[in-house]
Amino acid sequence: MTGLIVLMALPVMATLGAGIWLTCKPMASPSPWLKGGLLANLALFGLGMAGVMLFGLQEVMAAEPLAGAVTEITLGKGLALLGIGLPTGLAAIGAAIALGPIGSAALAVIAEKPEMFGRTLIYMGLAEGIAIYGLVMSILLLGKL
C-alpha cells in the first residue's frame, strides 16, 4: 500500500515542480518532452489512484463487520440494485449523445438568428428529458425493493 501511495505522490510532486518552474521561467514554446512528461506523470497518478482504490476496497472488505450494524446483501439484491441503476446510466448516456448535435446546431442557429433562442432551449430540454425519465424509472424501481 505504501508503494502505491509513493507511486501516486511522485507524479503529483513532479507535476507541481514543473508547474512552479514554468511559472518562474516561462518558455516561448514548451518542448515536446515537457508535454509528454507531464502527460506521463498524470497517467502514473491515475494508475496510482486506481491501485489505491482497489487495494483500499480489499482492506475494507477484509475488515471485521460491526456488530449488528451491517445488513446482509444477497447476490439477488445486489443484482437488483445494479438493475435499478442501469436505467439512469443508460438514459444519461443517451441524453448526452442527443445533446451533442442539438447543442452545436443550437449555437449555430443562435449565431445567425438570435430570436430562435427559445426554440433551441425547448429542443435541448426535450433531449435532457430522456435522462430525467431514466431517473424517474430508477426511483420507481427502488420503491419496489
CORDA-V930011 format. One record per residue. RES is the residue in one small letter. PHI is phi as a letter, one per 30 degrees, with the letter a starting at -180 (NA if undefined). PSI is psi in radians with two decimals (NA if undefined). Layout:
res=<RES/RES>
phi=<PHI/PHI>
psi=<PSI/PSI>
This chain:
res=<m/t/g/l/i/v/l/m/a/l/p/v/m/a/t/l/g/a/g/i/w/l/t/c/k/p/m/a/s/p/s/p/w/l/k/g/g/l/l/a/n/l/a/l/f/g/l/g/m/a/g/v/m/l/f/g/l/q/e/v/m/a/a/e/p/l/a/g/a/v/t/e/i/t/l/g/k/g/l/a/l/l/g/i/g/l/p/t/g/l/a/a/i/g/a/a/i/a/l/g/p/i/g/s/a/a/l/a/v/i/a/e/k/p/e/m/f/g/r/t/l/i/y/m/g/l/a/e/g/i/a/i/y/g/l/v/m/s/i/l/l/l/g/k/l>
phi=<NA/d/d/d/d/d/d/d/d/d/d/d/d/d/d/d/d/d/d/d/d/d/d/d/b/d/c/d/b/d/d/d/d/d/d/d/d/d/d/d/d/d/d/d/d/d/d/d/d/d/d/d/d/d/d/d/d/d/d/d/d/d/d/d/d/d/d/i/d/c/c/d/c/d/d/d/d/d/d/d/d/d/d/d/d/d/d/d/d/d/d/d/d/d/d/d/d/d/d/e/d/d/d/d/d/d/d/d/d/d/d/c/b/d/d/d/e/d/d/d/d/d/d/d/d/d/d/d/d/e/d/d/d/d/d/d/d/d/d/d/d/d/d/d/d>
psi=<-0.66/-0.66/-0.66/-0.65/-0.71/-0.73/-0.54/-0.59/-0.63/-0.83/-0.59/-0.78/-0.70/-0.70/-0.75/-0.73/-0.75/-0.66/-0.74/-0.72/-0.75/-0.46/-0.71/-0.67/1.40/2.57/2.62/-0.84/2.11/2.52/2.74/-0.56/-0.53/-0.76/-0.78/-0.65/-0.70/-0.69/-0.69/-0.68/-0.74/-0.66/-0.71/-0.67/-0.73/-0.73/-0.70/-0.71/-0.75/-0.73/-0.73/-0.72/-0.75/-0.81/-0.56/-0.66/-0.69/-0.70/-0.65/-0.71/-0.50/-0.19/2.67/2.30/2.61/2.55/2.05/-0.15/-0.42/2.23/2.60/2.24/2.07/2.97/-0.69/-0.71/-0.65/-0.76/-0.61/-0.71/-0.68/-0.71/-0.52/-0.64/-0.34/-0.76/-0.66/-0.79/-0.82/-0.65/-0.64/-0.68/-0.73/-0.70/-0.66/-0.71/-0.63/-0.64/-0.42/-1.08/-0.60/-0.74/-0.76/-0.68/-0.64/-0.73/-0.68/-0.71/-0.74/-0.57/-0.59/-0.66/1.62/-0.37/-0.14/0.12/-0.80/-0.70/-0.68/-0.57/-0.64/-0.74/-0.71/-0.62/-0.63/-0.69/-0.65/-0.42/-0.45/-0.77/-0.63/-0.66/-0.71/-0.70/-0.73/-0.72/-0.73/-0.70/-0.73/-0.71/-0.62/-0.53/-0.33/-0.27/NA>
